[in-house]
Amino acid sequence: MKIVYVNKQHQCRMVTLDEGENRFWVKPNLRERLIEKRMIGFNLDQLESIKEMPAIAEKVSSALPMVYLLMMFKDKRQVAVGVDEKGLYAITAALKIAGQRGEEISDSLVYTSL
C-alpha cells in the first residue's frame, strides 16, 4: 500500500497509516526530524468528508497510478493524499467518515486509474 501526502507546492511525501491511533503520519523531513523534533499527523477520527481530486492528479506525477483524495477535517483543515488501489480500498474500508463505516464508504468512492 502506498500513501503520499501532497503539500501546497504539489510535492509528495510518504505517509504511514497508524491503525491503532487512527492517524496518518507524514514521514518527517530532515528539518522536522533533527531541528524541530516533531512529526506531522492527521487524526482520522476528526475526518468529516473525503472526495477525489482530479485537479491535484493533473499536477502531481507518480510512477504508480494513484487516486488523489481531498480530506476535510472537523477543524476545517484540508489535506490532500494520493493512494494506490490497495491503499484506497484499505482506507475507505477502515475510515470513519461523517458517521459512516465500511461498506457505505467503499461504495461512495470508485477507484479509477489516473
C-alpha positions in Angstrom: 0.0 0.0 0.0 1.4 3.4 -1.0 0.1 6.6 0.5 1.6 10.1 -0.1 0.9 13.5 1.4 0.6 16.3 -1.1 1.6 19.7 0.1 0.6 23.1 -1.4 3.5 23.1 -3.8 2.3 19.7 -5.0 5.3 17.9 -3.7 4.7 14.3 -2.3 5.9 12.9 0.9 5.4 9.3 2.2 2.7 8.7 4.7 2.1 5.8 7.1 -1.3 4.8 8.4 -1.2 4.0 12.1 -4.3 1.9 12.6 -4.0 1.8 16.3 -4.2 5.6 16.7 -6.3 6.0 13.5 -3.8 8.7 12.2 -1.8 9.4 9.1 1.8 10.2 10.0 3.8 12.1 7.4 7.5 11.0 7.1 9.4 13.8 8.7 12.0 15.7 6.6 15.5 16.4 7.9 14.5 19.8 9.5 11.4 18.3 11.3 13.4 15.3 12.5 16.6 16.9 13.7 15.9 20.6 14.4 12.2 20.8 15.3 11.9 17.2 16.6 8.3 16.9 15.7 6.0 14.8 13.5 3.1 15.8 11.4 0.0 13.7 11.9 -3.7 13.8 11.0 -6.3 12.4 13.3 -8.7 10.4 11.2 -11.3 10.4 13.9 -11.8 14.1 13.1 -12.4 13.4 9.4 -15.7 14.8 8.1 -15.6 14.1 4.4 -13.4 12.8 1.6 -13.5 13.3 -2.2 -11.4 12.6 -5.3 -9.4 15.5 -6.6 -8.6 15.3 -10.4 -7.1 18.8 -10.3 -4.3 17.6 -7.9 -3.8 14.5 -10.0 -3.0 16.6 -13.1 -0.3 18.5 -11.3 1.3 15.6 -9.4 3.1 12.8 -11.3 3.8 9.4 -9.8 5.3 6.2 -11.1 2.3 4.3 -9.8 -1.3 5.0 -10.9 -2.8 6.8 -7.9 -6.1 8.4 -6.8 -5.7 11.7 -5.1 -8.2 12.5 -2.3 -9.0 15.7 -0.5 -9.8 15.1 3.1 -11.8 17.7 5.1 -11.4 17.6 8.9 -13.7 19.0 11.6 -11.2 21.8 12.4 -11.7 23.0 8.7 -8.2 21.7 7.7 -7.9 20.2 4.2 -5.3 17.6 3.5 -4.6 16.0 0.1 -3.3 12.5 -0.2 -2.6 10.1 -3.0 -3.3 6.4 -2.7 -2.7 3.4 -4.9 -5.5 0.9 -5.5 -4.6 -1.3 -2.5 -4.4 1.8 -0.3 -7.7 3.2 -1.5 -9.6 0.1 -0.6 -7.8 -0.2 2.8 -8.6 3.5 3.6 -12.2 3.5 2.5 -12.9 0.3 4.4 -11.3 1.4 7.6 -12.1 5.1 7.9 -15.0 6.5 9.8 -16.4 9.3 7.6 -19.3 11.5 8.6 -20.7 8.8 10.8 -20.4 6.1 8.2 -18.4 2.9 8.3 -17.1 0.2 6.0 -19.4 -0.7 3.1 -21.2 2.6 2.8 -17.9 4.4 2.4 -16.4 2.0 -0.1 -19.5 2.4 -2.3 -19.1 6.2 -2.3 -15.6 6.1 -3.9 -14.8 4.3 -7.1 -11.2 3.7 -7.9 -10.1 4.9 -11.3 -6.6 4.7 -12.6 -5.3 8.1 -13.4 
